[in-house]
Amino acid sequence: MSYSFLKKILASVLFLLIMQAPSVFSADQNFPFRGIVTVNNINIRADSTVTSQIICTVNKGDRLEVVSERYDWYKITLPHKASLYIKKTWLKTEEARTMR
């Protein structure tokens, strides 16, 4: 094997280890857990990038359930105040139930 070939393999292995580092370092974190937002007007996004769609915002003191981790982002369940939409065509109105 040539020296340049070994360098390429070593570089590839190091790259893969670096990319896996967030999941390795967070292995001791127990999910799910509840967290408290520390600042006001924080965007909750559809994905773990600053360019992904903003779903809603949260404020200091809001409590969120964290279900997993991806790089330097937590995946959370949506807060109750998040406004979401479904097209009327795809939803049937439920009949009111009478009390017995």
BELJOWO-V47469 format. One record per pair of residues at least 24 apart in sequence whose ideal C-beta (glycine too) atoms are under 10 Angstrom apart, sorted by the first residue. I is the first residue (numbers start at 1). J is the second residue. D is the distance in Angstrom with one decimal. If there is no record, write none. Layout:
I:J:D + I:J:D
This chain:
19:71:9.2 + 21:71:9.1 + 22:69:6.9 + 22:70:7.4 + 22:71:4.8 + 22:72:6.9 + 22:73:9.2 + 23:68:9.8 + 23:69:7.6 + 23:70:8.4 + 23:71:8.7 + 25:69:9.3 + 26:68:8.9 + 26:69:4.7 + 26:70:9.3 + 26:71:9.5 + 26:72:10.0 + 26:74:9.7 + 27:69:9.8 + 29:66:8.7 + 29:68:9.0 + 29:69:6.3 + 29:74:9.5 + 31:65:9.4 + 31:66:6.5 + 31:67:5.7 + 31:68:5.5 + 31:69:7.5 + 31:74:9.2 + 31:75:8.8 + 32:65:5.4 + 32:66:6.0 + 32:67:4.8 + 32:68:8.2 + 32:75:9.7 + 32:76:9.1 + 32:77:8.0 + 33:64:9.7 + 33:65:7.6 + 33:66:5.4 + 33:67:8.9 + 33:74:9.4 + 34:63:5.6 + 34:64:7.0 + 34:65:5.7 + 34:66:7.2 + 34:76:9.8 + 35:62:9.4 + 35:63:7.2 + 35:64:5.5 + 35:65:8.0 + 35:66:5.3 + 35:74:7.2 + 35:76:8.0 + 36:60:8.3 + 36:61:6.5 + 36:62:7.3 + 36:63:5.7 + 36:64:7.9 + 37:61:6.5 + 37:62:4.5 + 37:63:7.8 + 37:64:6.7 + 37:79:9.4 + 38:62:9.9 + 44:76:7.1 + 44:78:7.3 + 44:79:7.2 + 44:82:7.0 + 45:73:8.3 + 47:73:8.6 + 47:75:9.5 + 48:72:8.3 + 48:73:3.8 + 48:74:8.8 + 48:75:7.5 + 49:73:8.3 + 55:79:9.4 + 55:82:5.8 + 55:83:8.5 + 55:84:7.6 + 56:81:6.6 + 56:82:4.1 + 56:83:6.6 + 56:84:8.7 + 57:81:9.1 + 57:82:9.3 + 58:82:9.1
